[in-house]
Amino acid sequence: MISRIKHKGAILDTVDGVNVIDCRACGFAHVSPLPSDAELKQFYEQEFYQHERPKYFDETKEDLPWWMATYNNYYEILERRIKGRTLLDIGSGPGHFLACGKKRGWETVGIEPSAPAARYSEKRGLTAVNDFFSYDRAKKLGTFDVVHAAMVLEHVPDPIGFIEDMKKMIKKGGHIAIFCPNDYNPLQQILRAERGFAPWWVVPKHHLNYFSVESMKQLLTRLGFTIEDVLGTYPLETFLLAGKNYVGNHAIGRACHGKRKAFEMTLYKKDPDILNELYAGLAAAGIGREFMIIAKKK
């Protein structure tokens, strides 16, 4: 477990008085020191959606067609690999991934620490447990063909133990699906070196861990998984390279996101495999603002 590890490594950045270290023991970058469980519990139960992301639900409604197209594509990839149709979504948020799977005939269950997000899902007729995930809390739900966690592992103080608990929830021969920000990626590093950008992706209050495609692949392999699919996502840093500075400017960020949606929606409609092949190639180069990895439990 990460709590027993002596965290040592070079300091990559210091933001708001908090260091991010390239931890040799863990094999990925994370803040040091890590916050307490009590601090995290208060933040996600009482602050995250209420104060830190007040526009989140409205913007996800606006983006819903794009989210559904994206999630249908991910389910299509899963269905090529997996015969079973049971899925646990950890950090299920407003329930869009649950709803997409349910519509495709999957049995979906979510675990969500934010009460407003869990209630939002329940009002949609979805199954969402309002709780923090651990094996001890979740084992009563049974085991699943897929255990999915999107934009979760960057937030937890013990991602190694977290993934080990996820593994216990997977049926024999089942899969894990991980979606995370791709941090300290090559385009970010170029923007720092050539354009003088500060590390805008380092937000210690929100993100404790900073994974790359390669560090996550190595971690999952170390924890007993076989990597099967790796995709990047749209490299939003290309907008910064082209002079559209969305850092700290929500309006410009939404406009850039709109262009990304238009690009992807066209390909989802015409031929999503073209997009998947493009994004697999980007991931192979370590590029993409986020990454998605599907791995099989050995």
Disulfide bonds with the S-S distance in Angstrom:
none
